[in-house]
Amino acid sequence: MPAITSNSLTGNAYIDGVLGNYKWATNGLTYSFPTDGSYYGGSYGADENITNFGVLNPAQQATARNILKMFSSVANLSFAKIDETATQHADLRFALSDKPGTAWAYLPSTAAEGGDIWFSGSSGYYTSPVKGGYAYEVFLHEIGHALGLEHPHESGMPADRDSMEYTVMSYRSYVGASTTSGFVNESWGYAQSLMMYDMAALQHMYGANYTTNSGNTTYKWNPTTGEMMVNGVGQGAPGGNKILLTVWDGGGSDTYDFSNYTSNLKVDLRPGQWTTTSAAQLAKLHYDGSKVAAGNIANALLYKGDVRSLIENAIGGSGSDSLTGNDAANSLIGGGGTDTLYGWGGNDTLDGGTGADALFGGSGADVFNFNSVGDALPGAQDTIQDFVPGSDHIDLRTIDANTMAAGDQAFSFISAESFTGQVGQLNFTNNVLSGDVNGDKVGDFRIHVPGVSMLALMDLYL
């Protein structure tokens, strides 16, 4: 067995609340699926190896392999499969036994049992693990133990985050639930990935893996199946069209793309915050629907303040969406509907799309982008709530200022003057920026800029 070493605390009670006392002293571990209980030797553990010992079936083995890949995608861990024999033993061993009524795993230890994982065989609970179901979550949980994670209710995690939404190590289906009566989630209402405090604790122990999706990555979800796509590649559909997961991304300029949704989205790119795609896809943490998850998609926490893991961009759908950025230079695109966009920190680009949108740039030098007259029609004008002249900009470069001529013409800014009938004039009066693209002396689009008495040419990209 490899050596172990003591875990240090982070000072964050939520992360420390899932840290065990020990971790492996190496980042490279082996695993196996033993085929004979005798390989464990005599006087083993709680006699799991001699109590109706069984071998994981192909579906279970595939689940174990996929989840180990998930762990290594988050933390600097590598796992190599070896064949278990009487003389060759893996660090993590997966098998069935009737000794546990459900499942259990041994924490990192130099004893023979250290890192071993056992699932009840005859109970049938774990025969066919599927993402989003109970069996899949148990695989996540037990592998977490084998790598040094502990139960939050036994390790002092504050009660307001002790639930499956935040850590797969929790015994609680929802915040405030019992730790002794078992899970009460709906059938497909379980975590589909490591959650934010699991990731943070693993990274504290073994380091963060920034090679995972380190390029420009687009994440997209299916509104009818819940399957996540990463750069167009499906990651496997969960059960029941539910989404409950946390995203870890290693770098690049990344995008959450919800352009295929018609629901009213709530998208938040800040670390530790949640995106809700639809009520239908929210996991019921109590089977009767009285408790639902905080959202569908959580963002991982920053590791030591490293911003490479931020998701920079978001694209809304056709509903009335709320999109919130983070401290990066975000690109937020509302799409259809009456959207509200918050840039937060950084030099952001906000594009409300069609509909009467509310745009908040937040701090930083922000750009408010308008691509067509239809983005701010007089009956559905957009409002830039916090425009800062001399710092922020309104970008009209993709709007043709003269629809009477071929090509794409730029506007002529006439400040507070009235339209004279010359095609392509742009004025700013009574806190409204208007453009006349056909020479009828009427503004064909209107952008409301409250609190600003005057705009200068330098505030505009024409």
C-alpha positions in Angstrom: 0.0 0.0 0.0 1.2 3.5 -0.7 1.9 5.8 2.2 -0.6 8.2 3.7 -0.2 11.7 5.2 -2.3 13.9 7.4 -4.7 16.4 5.9 -4.3 20.1 6.7 -7.3 22.3 7.2 -8.2 25.1 4.8 -9.8 27.5 7.3 -13.0 27.2 5.2 -15.5 25.3 7.4 -17.5 24.1 4.4 -14.4 22.5 2.7 -13.0 21.3 6.0 -16.3 19.7 6.7 -15.7 17.0 4.1 -12.0 16.5 4.7 -11.0 13.2 6.4 -7.9 13.0 8.6 -5.7 11.4 6.0 -5.0 11.3 2.3 -2.8 9.3 0.1 0.8 10.5 -0.1 0.9 9.9 -3.8 -1.2 11.2 -6.8 -0.9 8.0 -8.8 -3.1 5.1 -7.6 -4.0 1.7 -8.9 -7.4 0.0 -8.9 -8.8 -3.4 -9.6 -11.9 -5.5 -9.7 -10.9 -8.7 -7.8 -12.4 -12.0 -8.9 -11.6 -14.0 -5.8 -12.2 -13.2 -2.2 -9.1 -15.0 -1.2 -7.0 -12.3 -2.8 -7.7 -10.1 0.2 -6.0 -12.5 2.6 -7.1 -13.8 6.0 -8.4 -11.8 8.9 -9.6 -9.0 6.5 -11.8 -6.1 7.7 -15.3 -7.2 8.6 -15.0 -10.4 6.6 -16.4 -8.8 3.5 -14.3 -11.1 1.3 -15.8 -14.3 2.7 -19.4 -13.1 3.0 -21.0 -13.9 -0.3 -18.1 -12.3 -2.2 -19.0 -11.1 -5.7 -17.4 -9.4 -8.7 -18.7 -6.1 -10.1 -20.8 -6.6 -13.3 -19.8 -4.8 -16.5 -22.1 -1.9 -15.9 -20.7 -1.4 -12.4 -17.2 -1.6 -13.6 -17.9 1.0 -16.3 -19.4 3.3 -13.7 -16.4 2.9 -11.4 -14.0 3.7 -14.3 -16.0 6.7 -15.4 -16.2 8.1 -11.9 -12.5 7.7 -11.4 -12.0 9.7 -14.6 -14.3 12.4 -13.1 -12.1 12.5 -9.9 -9.0 12.8 -12.0 -10.5 15.5 -14.2 -11.0 17.7 -11.0 -7.9 16.9 -9.1 -4.3 15.9 -9.9 -5.0 12.2 -9.5 -4.3 9.4 -11.9 -5.7 5.8 -11.8 -4.2 2.8 -13.5 -6.1 -0.5 -13.6 -4.2 -3.7 -12.7 -5.3 -7.3 -12.4 -5.7 -8.4 -8.8 -4.0 -11.6 -7.8 -2.9 -13.3 -4.6 0.4 -11.4 -4.8 -0.5 -8.2 -6.7 -2.9 -5.8 -4.9 -4.4 -2.5 -6.1 -4.6 0.5 -3.9 -8.4 0.8 -4.5 -10.3 -2.5 -4.9 -14.0 -2.7 -5.9 -16.1 -5.8 -5.1 -19.5 -7.1 -3.8 -20.3 -8.6 -0.5 -23.3 -9.2 1.7 -21.5 -7.8 4.7 -22.6 -4.2 4.1 -26.4 -3.8 4.0 -25.8 -1.0 1.5 -22.2 0.0 0.7 -19.0 1.2 2.5 -15.4 2.1 1.8 -12.2 2.2 3.8 -10.4 5.6 4.2 -6.8 5.9 3.1 -4.7 3.6 5.3 -1.6 1.5 5.0 -3.6 -1.4 6.3 -4.8 -4.0 3.7 -8.3 -2.6 3.8 -7.2 1.0 3.0 -9.0 2.3 -0.1 -11.2 -0.8 -0.6 -14.8 -0.3 -1.7 -17.6 -2.7 -1.1 -21.2 -2.8 -2.4 -24.0 -5.0 -1.2 -24.5 -7.7 -3.7 -27.7 -9.5 -3.0 -29.6 -6.3 -2.2 -29.7 -5.4 -5.9 -29.4 -1.7 -5.1 -26.3 -1.2 -7.2 -26.8 -3.6 -10.1 -27.5 -1.0 -12.8 -26.0 2.5 -11.9 -27.3 5.3 -14.0 -26.3 9.0 -13.8 -28.8 10.8 -11.5 -29.9 7.7 -9.7 -29.2 6.4 -6.2 -26.6 3.8 -7.2 -24.6 6.2 -9.2 -24.5 8.6 -6.3 -23.3 5.9 -4.0 -20.4 5.1 -6.3 -19.4 8.8 -6.1 -19.8 8.8 -2.3 -17.8 5.6 -1.7 -14.9 6.5 -4.0 -14.8 9.9 -2.2 -14.2 8.0 1.1 -11.5 5.9 -0.5 -9.6 9.1 -1.4 -10.0 10.8 1.9 -13.4 12.5 2.0 -15.7 12.2 5.1 -19.3 12.8 6.0 -20.1 16.5 6.6 -22.4 15.9 9.6 -19.4 14.1 11.3 -16.8 16.7 10.4 -18.4 20.0 11.4 -19.7 21.4 8.1 -22.1 24.3 8.8 -25.7 23.0 8.5 -26.7 25.4 5.7 -24.6 23.5 3.1 -24.8 20.0 4.5 -26.8 18.4 1.6 -26.4 16.5 -1.6 -26.6 19.8 -3.6 -23.2 20.7 -2.2 -21.4 17.5 -1.5 -22.0 13.8 -2.4 -20.6 12.9 1.0 -23.7 14.2 2.7 -26.2 11.9 4.3 -28.9 14.6 3.8 -31.1 14.7 0.8 -31.7 18.5 1.5 -30.5 21.0 4.0 -32.1 20.1 7.3 -33.0 16.6 6.4 -32.3 13.6 8.7 -29.0 11.8 8.6 -30.5 8.5 9.9 -33.7 7.9 7.9 -32.1 7.5 4.5 -32.4 9.5 1.3 -35.8 10.7 0.3 -34.9 12.0 -3.2 -37.1 11.2 -6.2 -35.8 8.3 -8.3 -33.7 10.5 -10.6 -33.1 13.4 -8.1 -29.5 12.5 -7.0 -26.2 14.2 -7.8 -24.8 13.5 -11.2 -21.2 14.6 -10.4 -18.9 15.6 -7.6 -20.3 18.8 -6.2 -18.6 22.0 -5.3 -17.2 21.2 -1.8 -16.2 17.7 -2.9 -14.1 19.3 -5.7 -12.6 21.9 -3.4 -11.6 19.3 -0.8 -10.1 17.0 -3.4 -8.1 19.9 -4.9 -6.9 20.9 -1.4 -5.6 17.4 -0.9 -4.2 16.6 -4.3 -4.1 19.8 -6.3 -6.4 21.1 -9.1 -6.3 19.7 -12.6 -6.2 22.7 -15.0 -5.7 20.5 -18.1 -9.4 19.6 -18.1 -11.2 21.4 -20.9 -8.4 23.9 -20.9 -9.2 25.3 -24.3 -12.3 27.3 -25.3 -15.1 25.1 -24.2 -18.8 25.3 -24.9 -21.2 23.5 -22.5 -24.7 22.9 -23.6 -27.6 20.9 -22.2 -30.6 19.2 -23.8 -34.0 20.6 -22.6 -35.7 17.3 -23.1 -33.1 14.7 -21.9 -30.8 16.7 -19.6 -27.7 15.5 -21.4 -24.7 17.7 -21.2 -22.7 18.3 -24.4 -19.0 19.4 -24.2 -17.9 21.0 -27.5 -20.7 19.0 -29.1 -19.9 15.7 -27.6 -22.6 14.1 -25.5 -21.6 13.1 -21.9 -24.4 10.6 -21.4 -28.0 11.3 -20.6 -29.1 11.2 -16.9 -32.3 9.5 -15.9 -35.6 11.4 -15.9 -34.5 14.6 -17.7 -33.0 16.0 -14.4 -29.8 18.0 -14.1 -27.9 18.2 -10.8 -24.2 18.7 -11.3 -21.1 21.0 -10.8 -18.9 22.1 -13.7 -15.1 22.2 -13.3 -13.2 23.8 -16.2 -9.5 24.2 -16.5 -9.1 27.3 -18.7 -9.8 29.1 -22.0 -12.7 31.3 -22.9 -15.7 29.1 -22.0 -19.4 29.4 -22.7 -22.7 28.1 -21.2 -24.9 27.9 -24.3 -28.7 27.7 -23.5 -29.9 29.0 -26.9 -32.0 25.8 -27.3 -34.1 26.6 -24.2 -37.5 28.3 -24.2 -37.9 28.5 -20.4 -37.0 31.5 -18.3 -33.4 30.8 -17.4 -31.5 32.0 -14.4 -27.8 31.8 -15.3 -25.1 32.8 -12.8 -21.4 32.5 -13.7 -20.0 33.3 -10.3 -18.0 30.6 -8.5 -20.3 28.6 -6.2 -23.4 30.0 -7.7 -26.2 28.1 -9.6 -27.9 28.1 -13.0 -31.5 27.0 -13.3 -32.5 25.8 -16.7 -36.1 24.9 -15.9 -38.4 23.9 -13.1 -39.0 20.5 -14.9 -35.2 19.7 -14.8 -34.8 20.6 -11.1 -34.1 17.5 -9.0 -36.7 16.9 -6.3 -34.7 16.4 -3.1 -37.8 15.2 -1.5 -39.9 12.8 -3.6 -43.1 14.9 -3.1 -41.5 18.0 -4.5 -41.5 20.0 -1.3 -37.8 20.3 -1.5 -35.9 20.9 -4.7 -32.3 21.6 -5.5 -30.9 25.1 -5.4 -30.4 24.9 -9.2 -29.4 22.6 -12.0 -25.8 23.5 -12.6 -23.3 24.8 -10.0 -20.0 26.5 -10.8 -16.9 25.1 -9.0 -15.2 27.2 -6.4 -11.9 28.9 -7.3 -8.9 27.0 -6.2 -6.5 29.4 -4.4 -8.1 32.3 -6.3 -7.0 31.0 -9.7 -9.5 32.4 -12.2 -8.7 29.9 -15.0 -11.7 27.8 -13.8 -14.2 30.6 -14.4 -16.8 30.3 -17.1 -16.6 33.5 -19.1 -19.6 33.6 -21.4 -23.3 32.8 -21.4 -26.0 32.6 -24.1 -29.7 32.7 -23.1 -32.7 31.2 -24.9 -36.0 32.6 -26.1 -37.5 33.1 -22.7 -37.2 36.0 -20.3 -33.8 35.1 -18.8 -31.5 36.5 -16.1 -27.8 36.2 -16.9 -25.2 37.2 -14.3 -21.5 37.4 -15.1 -18.4 37.2 -12.8 -15.1 39.0 -12.4 -13.9 38.0 -15.9 -14.5 39.8 -19.1 -17.9 38.2 -19.8 -19.9 38.0 -23.0 -23.6 37.8 -22.1 -26.2 37.3 -24.8 -29.8 37.3 -23.8 -31.4 36.0 -27.0 -35.2 36.4 -27.3 -37.5 37.5 -24.5 -37.4 40.2 -21.9 -34.0 39.6 -20.4 -32.0 41.0 -17.5 -28.2 40.9 -17.9 -25.7 41.7 -15.1 -22.1 42.0 -16.1 -20.7 42.1 -12.6 -16.9 42.8 -12.5 -14.6 42.9 -15.5 -14.8 44.6 -18.9 -18.0 42.9 -20.2 -20.0 42.8 -23.4 -23.7 42.7 -23.0 -26.1 41.9 -25.8 -29.8 41.7 -24.8 -31.0 40.4 -28.1 -34.6 41.0 -29.0 -37.2 42.1 -26.5 -37.2 44.9 -23.9 -34.1 44.0 -22.0 -32.4 45.5 -18.8 -28.7 45.7 -19.0 -26.4 46.3 -16.0 -22.7 46.4 -16.8 -21.4 46.5 -13.3 -17.8 47.6 -12.6 -15.3 47.7 -15.5 -15.4 49.3 -18.9 -18.4 47.6 -20.5 -19.7 47.4 -24.0 -23.5 47.3 -24.7 -23.9 45.6 -28.1 -26.9 46.0 -30.5 -26.9 43.9 -33.6 -30.1 45.0 -35.4 -32.9 47.5 -35.2 -35.0 44.6 -33.8 -32.9 44.5 -30.7 -34.4 47.8 -29.3 -37.7 48.5 -31.1 -39.5 51.6 -29.9 -42.2 49.4 -28.3 -39.6 47.2 -26.6 -36.7 49.5 -25.9 -33.7 48.2 -24.0 -32.5 50.0 -20.9 -28.9 50.4 -19.9 -29.2 50.9 -16.2 -25.7 51.9 -15.2 -24.0 53.4 -18.2 -20.8 55.4 -17.4 -19.9 58.0 -20.0 -16.2 58.0 -20.8 -15.8 54.4 -19.7 -18.6 52.3 -21.2 -19.5 52.1 -24.9 -22.7 51.5 -26.9 -21.8 49.4 -30.0 -24.0 49.9 -33.1 -21.5 48.8 -35.7 -23.5 45.9 -36.9 -26.7 47.9 -37.5 -27.0 49.3 -41.0 -27.6 53.0 -40.6 -29.0 53.4 -44.1 -31.4 50.6 -45.2 -32.0 52.5 -48.5 -28.4 51.8 -49.7 -26.4 48.7 -50.3 -23.8 47.7 -47.8 -23.5 48.5 -44.1 -23.3 52.2 -43.4 -22.3 53.9 -40.1 -24.5 56.3 -38.2 -24.0 60.0 -38.1 -24.3 61.2 -34.5 -26.1 64.6 -34.2 -26.1 64.7 -30.3 -29.4 66.3 -29.1 -30.5 67.6 -32.5 -33.8 66.5 -34.0 -33.9 64.2 -37.0 -33.9 66.2 -40.3 -34.8 63.4 -42.7 -31.3 62.4 -43.5 -30.9 58.7 -43.4 -28.6 57.3 -40.8 -28.9 60.0 -38.1 -28.4 59.1 -34.5 -29.4 61.4 -31.6 -29.6 61.4 -27.8 -32.5 63.2 -26.2 -34.4 62.8 -22.9 -32.1 59.9 -21.9 -32.9 57.9 -25.1 -30.5 57.1 -28.0 -32.4 56.8 -31.2 -31.5 56.0 -34.8 -33.4 56.8 -38.1 -32.4 54.2 -40.7 -34.9 55.2 -43.4 -35.1 59.0 -43.3 -38.7 59.4 -42.0 -37.5 61.5 -39.0 -38.7 58.8 -36.6 -36.4 56.7 -34.4 -36.5 53.1 -35.6 -34.8 51.9 -32.4 -34.6 53.3 -28.9 -32.1 52.7 -26.2 -33.0 54.1 -22.8 -30.0 55.4 -20.8 -31.4 56.7 -17.5 -29.2 59.0 -15.3 -27.1 60.2 -18.3 -27.8 63.7 -19.6 -25.4 63.7 -22.5 -23.5 61.2 -24.7 -20.4 62.0 -26.7 -19.2 60.5 -29.9 -16.4 58.8 -27.8 -19.1 56.8 -26.0 -20.3 55.2 -29.2 -19.0 52.6 -31.6 -20.6 53.4 -34.9 
